[in-house]
Amino acid sequence: MLALALVGRLWHRWQQGRADEQALLSLRLMREAVRAEPAALGDGLHGLQAHFQPMLAERGIRLSWQVDEAAAALHLPARSRLHLMRLVQEALDNVVRHAEGAHAAGFELRLLEEPAHLSLRLCIRDDGRGKPEGRRAEATARGIAMMERIASDLGAPLAIGPARPGWVVELTLKL
């Protein structure tokens, strides 16, 4: 019984540490997004890659990170940069927390030349199974709702859901 209580306390501390870590990352993203000089989108994304790559590797998940040069060099308004980075943070955090059995995850950012405009296409996917419904429902619902709010604020269509295999988050932002 004592061992169970100790495990419970340790689990709670670990969860609190993860929450603190995510809060600090969110603050860093906000600071990066509102800095005085305009920054290229790739600068902020590099910080997210550096944060999540070792975390995923620790869980046996290889992260493929593909950002084309035009997208990396793109200068967006601070608000849009922050929204995009928060969406990437939430999507990758979901891979960390929910992609059971995953071996690979991918991040892709491309600048697309459409006939009448440019678009930024963001795609995050994994090959995991996800957690059983009861264990992920509330946390997943909050994360998806947040990503939907971000996409709505950006005026960008968002697709989130199961893929074969795994899970995918896709956003296309008209520029």
ROKE-42784 format. One line per 4 residues: their letters; for each residue z, x, y of N, C-alpha, C. Coordinates in nm, 4 decimals, padded with zeros to 6 digits, always signed. Layout:
! ROKE-42784
A> Z/X/Y/Z/X/Y/Z/X/Y ~ ...
END
This chain:
! ROKE-42784
MLAL> +00.0000/+00.0818/-00.1186/+00.0000/+00.0000/+00.0000/+00.0000/+00.0869/+00.1261 ~ +00.0825/+00.1928/+00.1251/+00.0888/+00.2847/+00.2379/-00.0464/+00.3527/+00.2582 ~ -00.1117/+00.3900/+00.1490/-00.2427/+00.4549/+00.1572/-00.3445/+00.3613/+00.2209 ~ -00.3405/+00.2328/+00.1859/-00.4324/+00.1359/+00.2438/-00.4096/+00.1218/+00.3937
ALVG> -00.2839/+00.1184/+00.4348/-00.2522/+00.1086/+00.5772/-00.3019/+00.2320/+00.6512 ~ -00.2867/+00.3497/+00.5919/-00.3321/+00.4736/+00.6528/-00.4845/+00.4738/+00.6661 ~ -00.5532/+00.4311/+00.5619/-00.6995/+00.4236/+00.5661/-00.7422/+00.3264/+00.6759 ~ -00.6731/+00.2142/+00.6859/-00.7047/+00.1169/+00.7905/-00.6878/+00.1753/+00.9293
RLWH> -00.5800/+00.2487/+00.9528/-00.5576/+00.3117/+01.0833/-00.6640/+00.4176/+01.1126 ~ -00.6971/+00.4972/+01.0122/-00.7995/+00.6000/+01.0310/-00.9355/+00.5366/+01.0629 ~ -00.9683/+00.4291/+00.9933/-01.0937/+00.3571/+01.0181/-01.0971/+00.3057/+01.1617 ~ -00.9870/+00.2472/+01.2066/-00.9792/+00.1953/+01.3433/-00.9982/+00.3079/+01.4446
RWQQ> -00.9336/+00.4225/+01.4226/-00.9488/+00.5368/+01.5137/-01.0923/+00.5876/+01.5148 ~ -01.1556/+00.5910/+01.3971/-01.2943/+00.6355/+01.3894/-01.3840/+00.5407/+01.4684 ~ -01.3615/+00.4098/+01.4497/-01.4406/+00.3098/+01.5223/-01.4185/+00.3247/+01.6724 ~ -01.2958/+00.3449/+01.7155/-01.2656/+00.3619/+01.8564/-01.3343/+00.4867/+01.9109
GRAD> -01.3352/+00.5932/+01.8312/-01.4039/+00.7155/+01.8720/-01.5525/+00.6928/+01.8914 ~ -01.6141/+00.6138/+01.8024/-01.7561/+00.5801/+01.8159/-01.7803/+00.4979/+01.9417 ~ -01.6905/+00.4038/+01.9693/-01.7047/+00.3215/+02.0897/-01.6930/+00.4090/+02.2143 ~ -01.5968/+00.5018/+02.2135/-01.5812/+00.5932/+02.3268/-01.7063/+00.6792/+02.3440
EQAL> -01.7605/+00.7275/+02.2336/-01.8800/+00.8111/+02.2366/-01.9989/+00.7337/+02.2944 ~ -02.0146/+00.6081/+02.2534/-02.1239/+00.5259/+02.3050/-02.1051/+00.4953/+02.4531 ~ -01.9803/+00.4729/+02.4959/-01.9526/+00.4474/+02.6371/-01.9879/+00.5698/+02.7216 ~ -01.9520/+00.6886/+02.6738/-01.9867/+00.8116/+02.7464/-02.1377/+00.8310/+02.7536
LSLR> -02.2064/+00.8016/+02.6447/-02.3519/+00.8131/+02.6452/-02.4113/+00.7156/+02.7462 ~ -02.3598/+00.5944/+02.7518/-02.4083/+00.4959/+02.8490/-02.3883/+00.5447/+02.9918 ~ -02.2735/+00.6046/+03.0200/-02.2484/+00.6591/+03.1539/-02.3459/+00.7722/+03.1860 ~ -02.3724/+00.8594/+03.0883/-02.4688/+00.9673/+03.1104/-02.6078/+00.9113/+03.1396
LMRE> -02.6459/+00.8055/+03.0678/-02.7763/+00.7435/+03.0909/-02.7853/+00.6878/+03.2321 ~ -02.6796/+00.6197/+03.2769/-02.6800/+00.5643/+03.4123/-02.6895/+00.6752/+03.5161 ~ -02.6121/+00.7813/+03.4973/-02.6166/+00.8933/+03.5915/-02.7570/+00.9527/+03.5964 ~ -02.8176/+00.9714/+03.4802/-02.9517/+01.0285/+03.4711/-03.0537/+00.9376/+03.5398
AVRA> -03.0383/+00.8064/+03.5220/-03.1365/+00.7116/+03.5754/-03.1310/+00.7002/+03.7270 ~ -03.0158/+00.7213/+03.7866/-03.0032/+00.6988/+03.9310/-02.9974/+00.8283/+04.0121 ~ -03.0247/+00.9407/+03.9505/-03.0197/+01.0657/+04.0261/-03.1230/+01.0634/+04.1382 ~ -03.0977/+01.1414/+04.2411/-03.1754/+01.1346/+04.3656/-03.3238/+01.1643/+04.3457
EPAA> -03.3565/+01.2737/+04.2780/-03.4971/+01.3078/+04.2630/-03.5567/+01.2268/+04.1472 ~ -03.6812/+01.1866/+04.1641/-03.7436/+01.1135/+04.0542/-03.7547/+01.2043/+03.9311 ~ -03.7193/+01.1524/+03.8188/-03.7228/+01.2307/+03.6957/-03.8262/+01.1719/+03.6009 ~ -03.8852/+01.2586/+03.5231/-03.9807/+01.2133/+03.4226/-03.9051/+01.1413/+03.3111
LGDG> -03.9674/+01.0434/+03.2533/-03.9063/+00.9647/+03.1465/-03.8640/+01.0534/+03.0297 ~ -03.9432/+01.1531/+02.9995/-03.9128/+01.2430/+02.8890/-03.7808/+01.3165/+02.9048 ~ -03.7392/+01.3435/+03.0302/-03.6126/+01.4138/+03.0530/-03.4947/+01.3352/+02.9970 ~ -03.4867/+01.2067/+03.0280/-03.3767/+01.1237/+02.9783/-03.3850/+01.1012/+02.8284
LHGL> -03.5057/+01.0858/+02.7779/-03.5218/+01.0624/+02.6344/-03.4818/+01.1838/+02.5525 ~ -03.5021/+01.3021/+02.6075/-03.4630/+01.4236/+02.5367/-03.3127/+01.4225/+02.5075 ~ -03.2330/+01.3746/+02.6033/-03.0882/+01.3641/+02.5825/-03.0533/+01.2689/+02.4693 ~ -03.1272/+01.1593/+02.4593/-03.1020/+01.0650/+02.3498/-03.1386/+01.1262/+02.2150
QAHF> -03.2491/+01.1992/+02.2114/-03.2884/+01.2657/+02.0873/-03.1810/+01.3649/+02.0449 ~ -03.1326/+01.4433/+02.1403/-03.0297/+01.5428/+02.1098/-02.9002/+01.4765/+02.0628 ~ -02.8719/+01.3571/+02.1113/-02.7513/+01.2848/+02.0712/-02.7645/+01.2266/+01.9298 ~ -02.8774/+01.1620/+01.9019/-02.8907/+01.0875/+01.7762/-02.9419/+01.1701/+01.6587
QPML> -03.0212/+01.2728/+01.6823/-03.0794/+01.3480/+01.5704/-02.9717/+01.4037/+01.4767 ~ -02.8675/+01.4724/+01.5269/-02.7656/+01.5231/+01.4335/-02.6849/+01.4116/+01.3688 ~ -02.6621/+01.3035/+01.4416/-02.5865/+01.1910/+01.3872/-02.6618/+01.1286/+01.2691 ~ -02.7926/+01.1129/+01.2836/-02.8740/+01.0578/+01.1750/-02.8850/+01.1575/+01.0596
AERG> -02.9023/+01.2850/+01.0916/-02.9129/+01.3871/+00.9872/-02.7862/+01.3914/+00.9025 ~ -02.6732/+01.3720/+00.9662/-02.5450/+01.3688/+00.8952/-02.5416/+01.2560/+00.7910 ~ -02.6185/+01.1512/+00.8151/-02.6251/+01.0375/+00.7232/-02.7446/+01.0480/+00.6287 ~ -02.8145/+01.1619/+00.6341/-02.9291/+01.1826/+00.5450/-03.0566/+01.1163/+00.5930
IRLS> -03.0642/+01.0844/+00.7215/-03.1819/+01.0173/+00.7782/-03.2560/+01.1169/+00.8669 ~ -03.3818/+01.1414/+00.8333/-03.4668/+01.2316/+00.9123/-03.5293/+01.1512/+01.0267 ~ -03.5133/+01.2007/+01.1495/-03.5678/+01.1325/+01.2666/-03.6971/+01.1999/+01.3104 ~ -03.8057/+01.1245/+01.3080/-03.9337/+01.1702/+01.3609/-03.9394/+01.1249/+01.5069
WQVD> -03.9668/+01.2164/+01.5985/-03.9636/+01.1869/+01.7428/-04.0999/+01.2196/+01.8010 ~ -04.1747/+01.1164/+01.8407/-04.3095/+01.1371/+01.8928/-04.3219/+01.0727/+02.0305 ~ -04.3423/+01.1559/+02.1299/-04.3616/+01.1089/+02.2676/-04.4866/+01.1778/+02.3193 ~ -04.5875/+01.1001/+02.3578/-04.7071/+01.1669/+02.4080/-04.6798/+01.2234/+02.5475
EAAA> -04.7568/+01.3246/+02.5845/-04.7329/+01.3970/+02.7095/-04.7398/+01.3056/+02.8316 ~ -04.8338/+01.2135/+02.8326/-04.8485/+01.1235/+02.9478/-04.7257/+01.0344/+02.9625 ~ -04.6720/+00.9861/+02.8522/-04.5520/+00.9023/+02.8579/-04.4309/+00.9844/+02.9010 ~ -04.4175/+01.1059/+02.8508/-04.3041/+01.1917/+02.8862/-04.3045/+01.2261/+03.0345
ALHL> -04.4218/+01.2429/+03.0935/-04.4336/+01.2813/+03.2336/-04.4229/+01.1627/+03.3290 ~ -04.4193/+01.0430/+03.2747/-04.4186/+00.9214/+03.3562/-04.2922/+00.9118/+03.4410 ~ -04.3087/+00.8748/+03.5664/-04.1967/+00.8534/+03.6579/-04.1842/+00.7029/+03.6821 ~ -04.0753/+00.6459/+03.6343/-04.0488/+00.5027/+03.6509/-03.9360/+00.4836/+03.7518
PARS> -03.9269/+00.3640/+03.8104/-03.8108/+00.3361/+03.8950/-03.6811/+00.3521/+03.8139 ~ -03.5729/+00.3894/+03.8817/-03.4452/+00.4176/+03.8144/-03.4020/+00.3011/+03.7251 ~ -03.4149/+00.1801/+03.7723/-03.3727/+00.0627/+03.6941/-03.4518/+00.0511/+03.5633 ~ -03.5819/+00.0703/+03.5711/-03.6658/+00.0615/+03.4511/-03.6338/+00.1743/+03.3539
RLHL> -03.6148/+00.2958/+03.4073/-03.5760/+00.4098/+03.3213/-03.4467/+00.3806/+03.2478 ~ -03.3472/+00.3316/+03.3217/-03.2176/+00.3016/+03.2608/-03.2326/+00.1944/+03.1533 ~ -03.3065/+00.0888/+03.1824/-03.3264/-00.0171/+03.0828/-03.3930/+00.0366/+02.9559 ~ -03.4970/+00.1161/+02.9732/-03.5649/+00.1715/+02.8557/-03.4719/+00.2608/+02.7745
MRLV> -03.3961/+00.3453/+02.8426/-03.3070/+00.4357/+02.7701/-03.1940/+00.3590/+02.7018 ~ -03.1435/+00.2526/+02.7620/-03.0395/+00.1712/+02.6989/-03.0949/+00.1009/+02.5742 ~ -03.2195/+00.0553/+02.5817/-03.2806/-00.0095/+02.4657/-03.2968/+00.0917/+02.3517 ~ -03.3420/+00.2116/+02.3837/-03.3565/+00.3163/+02.2815/-03.2193/+00.3490/+02.2230
QEAL> -03.1186/+00.3615/+02.3087/-02.9830/+00.3906/+02.2615/-02.9353/+00.2833/+02.1644 ~ -02.9524/+00.1580/+02.1992/-02.9056/+00.0490/+02.1134/-02.9824/+00.0464/+01.9817 ~ -03.1147/+00.0633/+01.9881/-03.1954/+00.0603/+01.8660/-03.1577/+00.1752/+01.7719 ~ -03.1396/+00.2949/+01.8253/-03.1026/+00.4085/+01.7400/-02.9591/+00.3957/+01.6895
DNVV> -02.8710/+00.3410/+01.7707/-02.7340/+00.3170/+01.7236/-02.7347/+00.2164/+01.6083 ~ -02.8234/+00.1177/+01.6146/-02.8358/+00.0214/+01.5045/-02.8838/+00.0896/+01.3772 ~ -02.9725/+00.1873/+01.3902/-03.0158/+00.2633/+01.2718/-02.8944/+00.3338/+01.2115 ~ -02.8155/+00.3987/+01.2974/-02.6969/+00.4706/+01.2503/-02.6020/+00.3753/+01.1777
RHAE> -02.5785/+00.2580/+01.2351/-02.4761/+00.1680/+01.1811/-02.5238/+00.0765/+01.0684 ~ -02.6515/+00.0393/+01.0685/-02.6937/-00.0678/+00.9782/-02.7996/-00.0314/+00.8755 ~ -02.8640/+00.0833/+00.8868/-02.9774/+00.1153/+00.7992/-02.9295/+00.1802/+00.6693 ~ -02.8633/+00.1017/+00.5859/-02.8136/+00.1550/+00.4581/-02.9291/+00.1989/+00.3696
GAHA> -02.9124/+00.3132/+00.3087/-03.0136/+00.3650/+00.2174/-03.1347/+00.4242/+00.2863 ~ -03.1323/+00.4332/+00.4195/-03.2477/+00.4878/+00.4917/-03.2574/+00.6383/+00.4698 ~ -03.3817/+00.6850/+00.4649/-03.4099/+00.8279/+00.4550/-03.4862/+00.8762/+00.5778 ~ -03.5495/+00.7825/+00.6482/-03.6317/+00.8199/+00.7626/-03.6209/+00.7146/+00.8715
AGFE> -03.6295/+00.7631/+00.9946/-03.6369/+00.6771/+01.1124/-03.7406/+00.7394/+01.2046 ~ -03.8040/+00.6564/+01.2833/-03.9060/+00.7073/+01.3731/-03.8907/+00.6518/+01.5125 ~ -03.9185/+00.7367/+01.6100/-03.9231/+00.6974/+01.7503/-04.0605/+00.7362/+01.8012 ~ -04.1296/+00.6407/+01.8636/-04.2624/+00.6690/+01.9162/-04.2754/+00.6058/+02.0544
LRLL> -04.3257/+00.6841/+02.1495/-04.3504/+00.6358/+02.2848/-04.4895/+00.6800/+02.3247 ~ -04.5732/+00.5836/+02.3587/-04.7132/+00.6115/+02.3932/-04.7504/+00.5403/+02.5224 ~ -04.8321/+00.6072/+02.6028/-04.8920/+00.5451/+02.7200/-05.0287/+00.4956/+02.6769 ~ -05.0505/+00.3664/+02.6903/-05.1760/+00.3054/+02.6461/-05.2603/+00.2664/+02.7662
EEPA> -05.3896/+00.2960/+02.7595/-05.4816/+00.2542/+02.8651/-05.5485/+00.1258/+02.8219 ~ -05.5049/+00.0170/+02.8830/-05.5627/-00.1149/+02.8565/-05.6774/-00.1342/+02.9570 ~ -05.7644/-00.2325/+02.9364/-05.8763/-00.2509/+03.0306/-05.8326/-00.2704/+03.1763 ~ -05.7284/-00.3460/+03.2016/-05.6906/-00.3767/+03.3400/-05.5649/-00.3040/+03.3879
HLSL> -05.4952/-00.2344/+03.2986/-05.3682/-00.1724/+03.3378/-05.3237/-00.0691/+03.2331 ~ -05.2184/+00.0015/+03.2670/-05.1542/+00.0916/+03.1716/-05.0333/+00.0209/+03.1120 ~ -05.0020/+00.0537/+02.9871/-04.8832/+00.0005/+02.9218/-04.8083/+00.1147/+02.8540 ~ -04.6787/+00.0975/+02.8454/-04.5928/+00.1908/+02.7747/-04.5485/+00.1208/+02.6471
RLCI> -04.5783/+00.1808/+02.5316/-04.5416/+00.1200/+02.4028/-04.4326/+00.2029/+02.3375 ~ -04.3229/+00.1354/+02.3070/-04.2052/+00.1969/+02.2458/-04.1868/+00.1356/+02.1076 ~ -04.1664/+00.2197/+02.0067/-04.1444/+00.1699/+01.8712/-04.0359/+00.2539/+01.8038 ~ -03.9356/+00.1861/+01.7505/-03.8285/+00.2513/+01.6745/-03.8217/+00.1798/+01.5405
RDDG> -03.8280/+00.2569/+01.4319/-03.8249/+00.1950/+01.2990/-03.7443/+00.2793/+01.2030 ~ -03.7002/+00.2145/+01.0956/-03.6318/+00.2871/+00.9886/-03.6764/+00.2285/+00.8553 ~ -03.6428/+00.2988/+00.7474/-03.6817/+00.2526/+00.6141/-03.5613/+00.2054/+00.5327 ~ -03.4536/+00.1686/+00.6007/-03.3317/+00.1260/+00.5312/-03.3339/-00.0197/+00.4892
RGKP> -03.2252/-00.0582/+00.4210/-03.2112/-00.1953/+00.3722/-03.1327/-00.2832/+00.4672 ~ -03.0564/-00.2258/+00.5563/-02.9668/-00.3055/+00.6391/-02.8414/-00.3361/+00.5600 ~ -02.7388/-00.3802/+00.6288/-02.6129/-00.4131/+00.5621/-02.6148/-00.5579/+00.5181 ~ -02.5340/-00.5932/+00.4187/-02.5259/-00.7328/+00.3774/-02.4940/-00.8221/+00.4969
EGRR> -02.5500/-00.9401/+00.4970/-02.5432/-01.0324/+00.6104/-02.4050/-01.0483/+00.6712 ~ -02.3033/-01.0701/+00.5938/-02.1699/-01.0944/+00.6466/-02.1124/-00.9773/+00.7237 ~ -02.1461/-00.8554/+00.6839/-02.0905/-00.7364/+00.7477/-02.1628/-00.6993/+00.8757 ~ -02.2813/-00.7516/+00.8998/-02.3551/-00.7076/+01.0174/-02.3839/-00.8183/+01.1166
AEAT> -02.3593/-00.9412/+01.0806/-02.4054/-01.0537/+01.1617/-02.3605/-01.0460/+01.3075 ~ -02.2321/-01.0317/+01.3331/-02.1833/-01.0349/+01.4709/-02.2305/-00.9143/+01.5514 ~ -02.2138/-00.7938/+01.4966/-02.2541/-00.6728/+01.5686/-02.4048/-00.6706/+01.5910 ~ -02.4816/-00.7090/+01.4913/-02.6268/-00.7106/+01.5030/-02.6701/-00.8117/+01.6073
ARGI> -02.6083/-00.9281/+01.6064/-02.6438/-01.0319/+01.7030/-02.6195/-00.9835/+01.8462 ~ -02.5097/-00.9126/+01.8690/-02.4813/-00.8597/+02.0042/-02.5857/-00.7573/+02.0448 ~ -02.6187/-00.6657/+01.9528/-02.7171/-00.5624/+01.9847/-02.8548/-00.6202/+02.0109 ~ -02.8961/-00.7156/+01.9293/-03.0265/-00.7789/+01.9494/-03.0286/-00.8559/+02.0800
AMME> -02.9210/-00.9277/+02.1107/-02.9141/-01.0032/+02.2364/-02.9248/-00.9092/+02.3558 ~ -02.8598/-00.7933/+02.3472/-02.8675/-00.6976/+02.4571/-03.0101/-00.6451/+02.4732 ~ -03.0755/-00.6114/+02.3615/-03.2130/-00.5626/+02.3705/-03.3057/-00.6710/+02.4252 ~ -03.2820/-00.7958/+02.3876/-03.3629/-00.9067/+02.4406/-03.3421/-00.9228/+02.5913
RIAS> -03.2179/-00.9074/+02.6389/-03.1904/-00.9148/+02.7834/-03.2623/-00.8024/+02.8575 ~ -03.2573/-00.6831/+02.8015/-03.3246/-00.5689/+02.8640/-03.4748/-00.5957/+02.8744 ~ -03.5347/-00.6403/+02.7648/-03.6785/-00.6686/+02.7646/-03.7123/-00.7776/+02.8666 ~ -03.6276/-00.8794/+02.8738/-03.6491/-00.9865/+02.9710/-03.6409/-00.9332/+03.1135
DLGA> -03.5422/-00.8486/+03.1413/-03.5292/-00.7884/+03.2744/-03.6517/-00.7045/+03.3102 ~ -03.7091/-00.6391/+03.2110/-03.8286/-00.5578/+03.2332/-03.9561/-00.6416/+03.2380 ~ -03.9478/-00.7671/+03.1912/-04.0667/-00.8507/+03.1818/-04.1601/-00.8037/+03.0719 ~ -04.1011/-00.7506/+02.9647/-04.1804/-00.6912/+02.8567/-04.1570/-00.7656/+02.7261
PLAI> -04.2632/-00.7914/+02.6501/-04.2440/-00.8537/+02.5186/-04.1725/-00.7578/+02.4233 ~ -04.0855/-00.8153/+02.3417/-04.0058/-00.7377/+02.2465/-04.0185/-00.8018/+02.1091 ~ -04.0395/-00.7190/+02.0079/-04.0422/-00.7656/+01.8693/-03.9348/-00.6889/+01.7934 ~ -03.8418/-00.7623/+01.7333/-03.7334/-00.7018/+01.6553/-03.7274/-00.7738/+01.5221
GPAR> -03.7213/-00.6985/+01.4136/-03.7054/-00.7650/+01.2858/-03.7367/-00.6769/+01.1680 ~ -03.7299/-00.7399/+01.0504/-03.7563/-00.6643/+00.9281/-03.9009/-00.6163/+00.9231 ~ -03.9184/-00.5001/+00.8629/-04.0507/-00.4437/+00.8398/-04.0561/-00.4033/+00.6935 ~ -04.1703/-00.3645/+00.6474/-04.1819/-00.3188/+00.5089/-04.2099/-00.1703/+00.5105
PGWV> -04.1170/-00.0864/+00.4832/-03.9763/-00.1137/+00.4555/-03.8957/-00.1097/+00.5846 ~ -03.7720/-00.1549/+00.5802/-03.6755/-00.1348/+00.6882/-03.6769/-00.2356/+00.7998 ~ -03.6665/-00.1823/+00.9220/-03.6456/-00.2620/+01.0417/-03.7254/-00.1991/+01.1546 ~ -03.7735/-00.2788/+01.2485/-03.8527/-00.2265/+01.3586/-03.8136/-00.2927/+01.4907
VELT> -03.8192/-00.2134/+01.5977/-03.8010/-00.2611/+01.7354/-03.9221/-00.2114/+01.8130 ~ -03.9979/-00.3048/+01.8721/-04.1170/-00.2674/+01.9494/-04.1139/-00.3359/+02.0856 ~ -04.1476/-00.2601/+02.1874/-04.1520/-00.3119/+02.3233/-04.2775/-00.2581/+02.3891 ~ -04.3476/-00.3430/+02.4637/-04.4654/-00.3005/+02.5391/-04.4439/-00.3390/+02.6848
LKL> -04.4410/-00.2383/+02.7710/-04.4151/-00.2588/+02.9129/-04.5432/-00.2330/+02.9915 ~ -04.5905/-00.3368/+03.0625/-04.7066/-00.3191/+03.1498/-04.6624/-00.2422/+03.2738 ~ -04.7432/-00.1457/+03.3121/-04.7111/-00.0635/+03.4296/-04.7962/-00.1030/+03.5483
END
